[in-house]
Amino acid sequence: MDWARNHLRWRPDHGQQVIFSDESRFLFYWIDGRIRVCRQQHEAYSEDCILPRVQGGGGGVTIWSAFHYGGKCDLHIVDGNLDQYQYLQILDEMFCHLRV
């Protein structure tokens, strides 16, 4: 909100130089072990009502993308944690064709 207020008087062409990006992590399994389910008494031990337990977190995937004045960017699967170096490398690969 602060960024939007500070740039309220920008001319439309100023916005052409801005890139908005974000990453999200999606887990394959719930890792806190606190899944609430409602089932009927005869379903208590039915195979359809039991989830497998995964030790060590069960894994997940992090994706990253961005959009800008010229359009949207491809989704990137992030290997490990997204640090500043990986972030800059993705931006460099993605936007090197836009440089003058």
For each residue, the residues with C-beta under 8 A, 3 or more apart:
1: 4 5
2: 5 6
3: 6 7
4: 1 7 8
5: 1 2 8
6: 2 3
7: 3 4 10 14
8: 4 5
9:
10: 7 14 15
11: 14
12: 15 16
13: 16
14: 7 10 11 17 18
15: 10 12 18 69
16: 12 13 68 69 70
17: 14 69
18: 14 15 68 69
19: 66 67 68 91 95
20: 66 67 68
21: 64 65 66 67 73
22: 64 65 66
23: 62 63 64 78 82
24: 62 63
25: 60 61 62
26: 60 61 62 63
27: 30 31 57 58 59 60
28: 54 58 59 60 61
29: 51 54 57 58 59
30: 27 33 34 35
31: 27 54 57 58
32:
33: 30 53
34: 30
35: 30 51
36:
37: 49
38:
39: 43 44 46 49
40: 43
41: 44
42: 46
43: 39 40 46 48 49
44: 39 41 49
45: 49 50
46: 39 42 43 49 50
47: 50
48: 43
49: 37 39 43 44 45 46
50: 45 46 47
51: 29 35
52:
53: 33
54: 28 29 31 57 58
55:
56:
57: 27 29 31 54 60
58: 27 28 29 31 54
59: 27 28 29
60: 25 26 27 28 57
61: 25 26 28 77
62: 23 24 25 26 77 78 81 82
63: 23 24 26 75 76 77 78
64: 21 22 23 75 76 78 82 87 90
65: 21 22 72 73 74 75 76
66: 19 20 21 22 72 73 91 94
67: 19 20 21 71 72 73
68: 16 18 19 20 71 72 73
69: 15 16 17 18
70: 16 98
71: 67 68
72: 65 66 67 68
73: 21 65 66 67 68 76 94
74: 65 94
75: 63 64 65
76: 63 64 65 73 90
77: 61 62 63
78: 23 62 63 64 81 82 86
79: 86
80: 86
81: 62 78
82: 23 62 64 78 86 87
83: 86 87
84: 87 88
85: 88 89
86: 78 79 80 82 83 89 90
87: 64 82 83 84 90 91
88: 84 85 91 92
89: 85 86 92 93
90: 64 76 86 87 93 94
91: 19 66 87 88 94 95
92: 88 89 95 96
93: 89 90 96
94: 66 73 74 90 91
95: 19 91 92 98 99
96: 92 93 99
97:
98: 70 95
99: 95 96
100:
